[in-house]
Amino acid sequence: MELIFEKSQPGRQATTIPACDVPQKKVSIPATLLRDGVGLPEVAEVDLMRHYTSLSRRNFGVDSGMYPLGSCTMKYNPKVNENAAKLSGFTDIHPYAPEEWTQGNLRMMFELRAYLSEILGMADFTLQPAAGAHGELTGNMVMKKYFEKKGEKRTKMFVPDAAHGTNPASTALSGCEIITVRSNAEGGVDLDHLKELMADDVVGLMLTNPNTVGLFERNIEQVISIVHARGGLCYCDGANTNAFMGVNRPGDLGFDVIQLNLHKSFSTPHGCGGPGSGPVGVAKHLVDFLPYPRVIKTGEKYSFDFDCPDSIGRVKAFYGNFNVMVKAYAYIRSLGAAGLRRASENAVLNANYVMAKLKNHYQVAFDRICMHECVFTGDKQVRESGVHTADIAKRLLDYGYHPPTIYFPSIVSEALMIEPNETESMETLDAFCDTMIKIAGEAKDNPKLLHDAPITTPVSRMDDVKAAREPNICWKC
Amino acid sequence: MDYVPHTTADQQKMLRAVGVGSVDALFADIPEKYRLKDLLKLPAPLTEQEVSGLMASLASSNTIPGHTFMGAGAYHHFIPAVVGHVIGRSEFYTAYTPYQAEISQGILQAIYEYQSMIAGLTGMQVANASMYDGASAMAEAAVLTAKTLRRTKIVVARSVHPEYRGTTRTYCWSNGYEVVEVGYDADGQIDKAALTAAVDDNTAAVLVQSPNFFGVIEDIAAIEPAVHAKGAALVVGFTEAISLGMLKPAGVQGADIVVGEGQSFGNPLNYGGPYLGVFTSSEKYMRKIPGRIVGETLDRNGKRGYVLTLQAREQHIRREKATSNICSNEALCMLAAAVYMVSLGKNLKPLAELNYQKAEYLKDRLASLPGWKPVFSGPTFNEFVMQCPDAKGVNAKLKAKGILGGYEAGKDYADLNNSLVFCATEMVSRADIDQVIEIVK
């Protein structure tokens, strides 16, 4: 497809600029500080619209079809939430508008914090982080600040080898040293290794629960008590919250910090990779270290409190991805307590249903009841027909599905991680499983079909090596 | 309303297929005492109609100003209708990060086009697909230069947006880096003598903003020698992207990294977010910069296409050795900005000039009032700082008429008491400006 630059014709325009209604002055900015012109494309509005409409047809969203992308919680994004977020009373408010003019916004943020605290069992939340990884970074900083205030020098953070890549990367960006904790055969924490490593200079442990293979950490009480016994803190990566809403609360388990991804469990759309929102919840002893400002309520009036002397400071400008919070707030109000529980129960049911239907055709990584996602290994297909997990994923594209997450977690070879989400019906799951079974058959009978896949998409498999070796990342620059 | 399609019969059938008797049995791994017996304490569920009403009432309990003269990092601009129509297509807004290139060519090509446009505007060779916002982009630029150059000091102009400095301080504190601030001259530009004195062999980066928080345009080319003489990186930020249409790009004036806030390009005010962190650099930093980058390549049949590339920088490949932890970014805000830039095309320059003229008119009219005068003598774009007899009183008068006044600079700058940072964009008319003068005179 042509690039927008290739459609550009000098003199065309998609917008016009209003006439200047104030007396025009000669520009008093020195000429050395001015530019000549801008190299942006020139197209008519209809060309613009057709260009982006064509591009959208070459894209696949949750509204296009099932998106069982493990660890990403690609559930349906309710449209009422989108409408709410587009209300001008939300979109047209300046972040520095006086508080008397923003009581609706402040109330929404105040209540969202309270709801999240109740759902996760934490003392309080900050809504400032813009994404899950940003929340992880914030959580790490909060833990560092806590020890700084206590006068304890702790520099090390435990991160299990099965963790999402963002965990060690966030820890590194916060300036901590990463100590890798081994996983046991079930993707859980190797207790002996944890005990052996635990020391007085350890900030804490970052743990994903349910873990990255979709299983609840069965030794969770021991894990947390080993870390707490030496004064360390326990951080829960809440990326998998869709497994337990209304069923269990990380705060009750003893976690000190958790980050959420509102763009996962709380149904806000991913927007091709963002914007997300990564609120961070903490136990009582860490509340003072959260980013400022914090929304407070005095009588019936909501306001910002900037007087937070122990706070880590800001992690971004303003108050967070407000517009994303609006959607999550509407979602929580729609579902209520019973709905959230039903969402998680059915997310878990759906994952187990898919696992049950596929386990005679694909090798299950862990043959036991899973949480909201199930993991298979493609080892059998590799052995029997030389077909790899990537080939299975690419063949799914030909059948109109977004593939599951592949090659993660890395502790499972040829991993194929399926997260079906509660918003998919039994019929959709059946059709998906039938397709997976058909592909397993194709792998045996005609592996070339899988090696050549996809064939129905706008482009076939791309040359990633060429892209990285001969980078072309800007048109004509 | 919970969006779960299952009927009770479906559930029973599925439980039988799984081989358990009840939904509760699926949660047997959670220790019994930690399984909630009661429902969470949350407000009762609402129907779609009810939640629509609730959200409308929350939104309407805010006040939308009649006119806005506040900028300070968030700008009120006209958004062409095409922007909403494009980003409202669910193939875009309900998609995940484009890891599966074959079914993500739409957003991948859109990112490639965005990278090309924004790199052109900033005068840089490399652009990523977005950061969280301008402030975090600047903070990550600081950390990036410190790690790359193995130095531990960051020099930042006090004329950089206070919240950008705050964010940078947080990131630097956590990494044990020292942050040193450099003041400003009577013209509102960075104090060049103080800058030269502050930059030493341990300085990783100098962070400046242009136009800066006072709206004053910095002379980047004049700052550059002092920075590069000590081997430090020059990081130039911006908060008002419309200025890119008129001002000489920092990239051609010696900046190594240009970061900024792209909100002005097609993204509404939204009470401060989501916005668009712009991150661009010279080729030297191509394999170091944070965030996603899209590159052009060929498919198996030799057909042109786009992929996420240079991923050896990223967390999902390199874990703790990644150059950043960023995963989710602000892709949809970036798409809005791309559509906005295409929609404006060459008209970005006249739009920028219109902003300049409106602000100059407001500045001149305010300056003619008794007791009012511009604080700085340097050239400004669409914002400027005015000293007045009573900043709070001025804003209160404007507020009483439904007008959002200027930013009270004294909140962040002790030497700028009774000074307001005013902004005028294409959204205010001559009559609106004249009304302000009538109210405050």
Interface residues (C-beta under 8 A of the other chain):
Chain A: M1 L3 I4 F5 S8 R12 Q13 A14 T15 T16 I17 P18 C20 D21 V22 P23 Q24 K25 V27 S28 I29 P30 T32 L33 L34 R35 G37 V38 G39 L40 P41 E42 V43 E45 L48 M49 H51 Y52 T53 S54 L55 S56 R57 R58 N59 F60 G61 V62 D63 S64 Y67 L69 C72 M74 K75 Y76 N77 P78 V80 E82 N83 A84 L87 S88 G89 F90 T91 D92 I93 H94 P95 Y96 A97 P98 E100 W101 T102 Q103 G104 N105 R107 M108 Y115 E118 I119 A130 A131 G132 A133 H134 E136 L137 N140 M141 K144 V159 H164 G165 T166 P168 A169 S170 T171 A172 L173 S174 G175 I178 L215 F216 R218 I220 E221 F244 G246 V247 N248 R249 D252 L253 N261 H263 S267 P269 H270 G271 C272 G273 G274 P275 G276 G278 P291 I312 G313 R314 V315 K316 A317 F318 Y319 G320 N321 F322 N323 V324 V326 Y329 A330 I332 R333 S334 L335 G336 A337 A338 G339 L340 R341 R342 A343 E345 N346 V348 L349 N350 N352 Y353 M355 A356 K357 I369 M371 A393 K394 L397 H402 P403 F408 E422 T423 E424 S425 M426 P454 T457 P458 V459 S460 R461 M462 D463 D464 K466 A467 A468 P471 N472 I473 C474 W475 K476 C477
Chain B: M1 D2 Y3 V4 P5 H6 D10 Q11 K13 M14 L15 A17 V18 G19 V20 V23 A25 L26 F27 A28 D29 I30 P31 Y34 R35 L36 L39 L40 K41 L42 P43 A44 P45 L46 E48 V51 S52 L54 M55 A56 S57 L58 A59 S60 S61 N62 T63 I64 P65 T68 M70 A72 G73 A74 H76 P80 V82 H85 V86 I87 R89 S90 E91 F92 Y93 T94 A95 Y96 T97 P98 Q100 A101 E102 I103 S104 Q105 G106 I107 Q109 A110 Y112 E113 Q115 S116 M117 A119 G120 L121 Q125 V126 A127 A129 S130 Y132 D133 G134 A135 S136 V143 H161 E163 Y164 G166 T167 R169 T170 Y171 W173 S174 N175 G176 I217 D219 A221 L244 G245 M246 L247 K248 P249 E261 P268 L269 N270 Y271 G272 G273 P274 Y275 M286 R292 I293 V294 G295 E296 T297 L298 D299 R300 N301 K303 G305 Y306 V307 T309 L310 Q311 A312 E314 Q315 H316 I317 R318 R319 E320 K321 A322 S324 N325 I326 C327 S328 N329 E330 A331 L332 C333 L335 V339 M341 V342 S343 L344 G345 K346 N347 L348 K349 P350 L351 E353 L354 Y356 Q357 K358 E360 Y361 D364 P379 F381 N395 K399 L404 Y407 E426 S429 R430 I433
